[in-house]
């Protein structure tokens, strides 16, 4: 089997692309990930823009550029937490 060379996508490709309106969105929910220290991280992808490029995959399907933001919520075990700094105004006064 012959390897397919990687396709290069440039910023100009994205600028020449056609922005796509999101006409339907299914609520996919959150992805839960637990890491070895016991922290649980919930991640949700929020799509902010989609651009259809003038380039195609080897199978003939169009290539899309997707802009997104990740929302995260971390649940950290108590033994990994540090005491937060004192941010009260009295603690931050400069002494003269």
FENKA-V866155 format. One record per run of one state. SS is the DSSP state (alpha for helix, beta for strand, coil for the rest). FROM is the first residue (numbers start at 0). TO is the last residue. Records with the same first field share a line. If there is no record, write none. Layout:
SS: FROM-TO / FROM-TO
This chain:
coil: 0-9 / 16-16 / 20-29 / 34-38 / 56-60 / 75-76 / 80-87 / 92-95
alpha: 10-15 / 77-79 / 88-91
beta: 17-19 / 30-33 / 39-55 / 61-74
